[in-house]
């Protein structure tokens, strides 16, 4: 004899048109709000760097979700010059920035005539110190007229080393994301050496030979 099982009909809850409308509005608002954001990726940072976005300090991270529009970014590291940039976030798009940090107090040593390498190093300054490849990347005509020596900064192509007037500086030229970064407002210019009339020759990615009023020195940066 077969056992009879009681079958119960499961009644699904009925939603009124008003509740359905509210759910639809909430979901639409959520999706719209999500589309109003883009992403900022910060390269070349470490745990010792403080990050400020629109004057608000953020947790040290490399990726941020930001509402579309203009934002001010400031990165600071103890003992180094601060780095700042104005960016324009475009919805659903990613923008990358790669800051650089120059020590506020560069170290160096004076190289005298008794040094076995003195005259060999001095001869390096007899050649043309203005690289055509690098010089063409400078768009500021005022800076161009003042350049006495120029080369790439470390292994970067978006930052250059320039000797102008009484100093040697690291100058940002922003090759990447040119449509999303405002170069005219805060193009980073950070001093490496201040003197009288310096010239430089790049030694490696961490040091320069600088000749200033017949004084030859190696300066770390």
Secondary structure, 3 states (H helix, E strand, C coil): CCCCCCCCCCCCCCCCHHHHHHHHHHHHHHHHHHHCEEEEEEECCCCCEEEEECCEEECCCCEEEEECEEEEEEEEECCECCEEEEEEECCCCEEEEECCCCECCCCEEEECCCCCCHHHHHHHHHCCCECHHHHCCCCCHHHHHHEEEEEECCCCCCEEEEEECCEEEEEECCCCCCCCECCCCCCCEEEEEECCCCEEEEEECCEEEEEECCEEEEEEC
